[in-house]
Amino acid sequence: MLPIVTWTQRDLYAQKQGQPLIDSLIQELPNAKEDTNKVKILKSLCYTFYTVNKFDDGIKYGLQGLELATKLDWKNGLAREENNLAFNFMGKLDYAKALDYLSKAYKIDEEIGDKNFIRTVTSNIALLYLRQNDYHKALEYDLKVLKMHEEAGDKLGVANVTSNMGNVYYTLGDAAKAQEYFLKAAKSSAEIGDKKGAAVGTGNAGLVYASQGNYPKALEYYAKALKIFEETGDDANIPTFMGNIGNVYFRLGDMAKALEYYEKASKIDEETGNKRDLGYEARYTGNVYASRHDNSKALENFLRALKIDEEVGGKDEIAGVNSNIGSIYEAKSDYPKALEYYMSASKIAEQTGNKYLAATVNSQIGDVYFQQSKYPEAMEMFFKSLKANEEMGNKPGMASSTMNIGNVYFKQGDAATGTEYTLKALKIAEETGDKYTIANITGNLGSDYEKKGDHSKALEYFFKALKMQDEIGNKHDIALNSGNIGDVYNNQGNYLWP
């Protein structure tokens, strides 16, 4: 899942949150006079309905507040109502309307010289661009607001914007910068006693560790973040980190544990109506079934994810699920259909500048060319993917690309170079503890040595791969490697399995 985004918003009714706060405000509303206090109540209702995903209700009360603030000619209240209305329109994925309200709020704050709220609105504009996958524009506004927060000595503001900047750098493939800003955010939040902010920064740092293949560290940071969110009852962030933990277990080959976390996350998101994360969870569940070669169930989940992603309008999410669907068609040997989905994903990844996704899709396109015996084209795509993964420090991606390059060298008749690259890939994968990838590479090494006629080495690697695949529960590859072992014994004239 994507890193968490921290919205800049201060609540006058901090002692209550969610539905209890809504109930309290609605009870207070009938007795309120037509003055600025009523505008404040309506403003708080507008924002609080946003926090519980009831956007139409939020808009209803926000428009009432807007009308009263206009009548009272209270520009301060007017700007805040417009800011909160923008939240709700963004929740409805009406980004044009959200930007319109934020722009109006910014203009009013400039007129009245409210520097504090100018910072808030500028930060929210940056986050709006982030939601639209316009990363460079988001970073432009984040840098503006960071300077404002530092000049004002606002540690909460610094924590919020550094978290968002980490998010942008992560998506642009700059892992070092992302980690730097996530940890800055966690530190700033902890200094001011902001538990949620500290948890967000900590969890996002875990995401960077996961992208680098450091799974024990990723689990450590995810678990810390999840514990804080569970203690504070933060239903918006609990499923996100459950999904992230599930992803780590997936990479470690514990598919049962991965599904357990995906299902828990999905249940919470269904209850809260969080469509964006439901799309992620459908994709991740599809990945588990794909790893088990249950293409029917995998495709069912991927298509469900695509439908959700198209509804919520996330470009990177649409690209990611197109990549997943392409992999199913590739598994069915429908290469034209696979390329159609991969190319669609690649185009979007280039538009948004998402390096992680671009590297993955380039590798997938290379794999189709490999299956079609177009080895020069395949090699070009695999090296392109390897370069991007090396730049990002993405070890799982590096291992996969390196293994693929080795496979091409074998097909081109250069067995020595092929084995060299496959052994490099194995070393990288073993550094991460990624059982799924380790098992695949180990099986490939068995095939490499068998082609060279080194039956002893071939059996050594096939049996290692078989053991790991048995632990993972990958029935398809268990059968494949059992067959490979049988072929080696057959070639040796040993017809009885020892």
Summary of the structure (lengths in Angstrom):
residues: 498
radius of gyration: 25.7
end to end distance: 45.3
largest distance: 94.9
contacts: 1861
relative contact order: 0.06
helix: 83%
strand: 0%
